[in-house]
Each structure stands twice: as C-alpha cells, then as structure tokens.
Amino acid sequence: MKIAIPSEDRELDSLVADTFGRADYFYVWQEETAEGSWLDNSGIAMQGGAGIKAAQLLIDAGVEVLLAPQCGENAAQVLNQAKIKLYQTQYATVEENLSAFLAGKLTMEITPHASRH
C-alpha cells in the first residue's frame, strides 16, 4: 500500500500542509518496502484546479491512501473515483500522522469542503 501526506517541506518532521491541492510536496510511503519518497506538487501555482492536478499526481504515483487535514470537493471526487481512501490528519507532522495511521489511530475520513475558486 502507498500512503501520501501533503507537506510544507521535504522532511519527515515537516508540518502537514494545511490544504491538499496547494501543498508544496507529498511524502509517499510504501508499506511493502517501508521506504518513502517525495513528490513535488506541480499544480501548486495553478489559478484553479490545483486539487485536481494534485489528485492526478497521486493517482499516477499509485497512491492508495491520502492523509490530509482537508480536501476540496473536486479533488475528493477524483480521488474517490480512483478508489484512494481519504483520512483526516490529527497530528502536526508528517511522521506523526504516518505512525498514527499505521497504528490504526486515524479513522476519520475527510469531509470535502467546497471549492474556493
């Protein structure tokens, strides 16, 4: 299973980004190998559709689970169509949320918010 988390910086102790589509980076952790890598969010500077672009980036990377504080309706719809499960983050850092998810502590699914554009 591949798990993605939006991040402000390229460090495990980085804060989880406030919004999915405008995150600078995504940390993608692969359970089978217990290794992670970083993806640059190429859609961050888009006027509109940043969430959809970020969703497609994760789909292309083979992500199966997204841990994020919030997600827009359009991005959530794209992620849901791709069968990516959405969980709401509860802790400050990427590492804390990944550990919490793996321990079964992140059980709340994200409720998408209306688009701002």
PyMOL commands that set and color helices and strands:
alter all, ss='L'
color gray80, all
select helices_A, chain A and resi 50-60+73-81+94-102
alter helices_A, ss='H'
color red, helices_A
select strands_A, chain A and resi 2-7+25-30+35-40+65-68+85-88
alter strands_A, ss='S'
color yellow, strands_A
deselect
rebuild
show_as cartoon
